Amino acid sequence: MSLYLRPGNLQEALDGLAQAPATVAAGCTDLFPATERPALAGPVLDITAIAALRGIEETDAGWRIGATTTWSDIARAALPPGFAMLQQAAREVGALQIQNAGTVAGNLCNASPAADGVPPLLALDASVELATATATRRMPLAGFITGPRATALQPGELLTAVHIPRAAGQGASRFLKLGARKYLVISIAMVAARIVAEQGRAAEVALSVGACGPVATRLPEVEKQLTGLPLAELAAAIDAETVSAALSPIDDMRGDAAYRRHAAAELLRRAVAETVEALR
């Protein structure tokens, strides 16, 4: 029988991780299906009783989303328009039962190329807070997920929060995903778009794509091409070749690489068009 730990405070959890590796459990919506055994191997550290890890806090610098904040928490939160894409993604993470249990940190640490939360968080310039028993560090989300099911977590570290800078709450945003059906589906491609407008032009553009490579990615070259253009011209100005060059999709049962590249460009045009409409 595995050792099961459910500490009531963060320091106790971090002290436990410092003593011996453990499987961290939060919503478990990915953990249990991936286990493929009757029980989890080795010690299990359940962090769901740590109240300090759940909730969204507005700070002078922006917003702090605790590690065990659920997708339902995010969907219901009072957040500025720049977060609309994250809240839209939250409503498409599995069924309602999954949204009630699944956590933002679990979505990131699971590091699936098709994780719904990653593209909008990238477009929000998110960073992650990583803690050990003796220290805390921050790093951009873009560098945290290093490959399929792989992250920059070090031994003894726990992802304790996601931070969003205040500037990222500006503008309007949109999340779109393509799957074989509307709900309960792993994405063929998904995109997030955030635009800040000034005097009818795009002053800031943030675009990201998921499920079209080993990790979700921002599209800096496409963003550069769109910045400064009149809002009415943005969607049509998205160049499919520039989008395609930033992606490295695979062929699988949901769609081949060529289809994913085409779908990503089309989803970006639609997301940008809907974001522009929200700005009017």
Protein Blocks (a to p, Z undefined) as FASTA:
>chain_A
ZZddddfbfklmmmmmmmpgcdddfklmmmmmmnopabdehjdddfklmmklgccdddfk
lpaddfklcfklmmmpccdfklmmmmmmmmmgcjfklmmmpcfklmmmnopaklmklmmm
mmnopacddddfkbccdddfklmpnbghiafbdehiacfbdcddfklmgccdddddddfb
fbhpacfbdcddddddeehiafbdcdddehiafbdcddfklmmmmgopafklmmmmpcfk
lmmmmpccdddfkbcfklmmmmmmmmmmmmmmmmmmmmZZ
